[in-house]
Amino acid sequence: MKSVFFFDSMLTPKIVTFIYWLLLLVSIVGGLATIFTGYGSSAIFLGLLQIVGGVLGARIWCELMIVIFKINGNLQKLVDRKQGE
């Protein structure tokens, strides 16, 4: 618990994983809602596009966020190694 309060460990990567699953659920439900409640013949296409775009967008955004934290972790390892010399 001390590491969280003094920012020795990052809490946000765990939150990003939760947000990723939440975004997946929202994009799938939204796409299905577009398919089943949409009007016209393009509703199926738009719903599938919404699902695919939402899933890809969520994945790319979350991967970028995780990469930022991995860079931070690797920099912290370098600092710790440098201080140990």
N, C-alpha and C positions, 0 to 999 in steps of 0.2 A: 504494500500500500504506500510505503514511503517513496518508492520510485515513481509512482504516479503523481504524488503531490509535489515532488521536486523536479519533475520533468526528466527523470533519468530514463524512463521508458515511455514510449509513445502509445497513447490510447486510440488515436485516430485510425490506424490501420484496422483495428478490430471493428470500428464503427463503419469504415468504408465497406467491409465485407457484408455487414448487415444492410447497408444502403444499396449495395449491388443486388442482393436478393430481393429487396423491396422494389427496386426499379424494374427488375425482371418481371415481377408479379404485376406491377402497374402497367407495363407495356403489353403484356400478354392479355390481361383483362381488358385494357383499353382497345386493343386490336380486335379481340373477340366481340366487344360491344359494338365496334364500328361495323364489323361484318354482319352481325345479327340485327342491328337496329338501323343500319344505313339504308338509304334510299337509292334505287337505281342499280344498274349492273356493275358500276364501278366500286360498290361498297366492299365487295370481296377483295378486290385488288388493293384498295386503300387500307383495309384492315390488315392484310398480309404485309403490306409495306410498312405500316405502323408497327407491327410486331417485329419485323426484321430490323427496321431502323432503330427501334427502341432498345432491342437486345444488343445490337452492335454499338450504339451510342453509349449505353450503360457500361458495357465491357471496356470500351476505349477510355472513357472518363475514369473508371475505377482503376484500370491498369496504370494510367498516368499518375493518379494520386498515390498508388502503391509504389511506383518507381521513385517518386519524390522522397518517400520515407525510406526506401532502400538505399538511396543515395546518402541520406542523412545517417543511416546506420553504418554504412561503409566509411563515411568520413569520421564518424565517432570511433570506429575501430582504428583508423589511421592515427587519430589524435592520441588514443590510449596507447598505441604501440610506440609513438614518438615520445610520449611522456615516460614510458617504461625504460627507455634507453639511457 
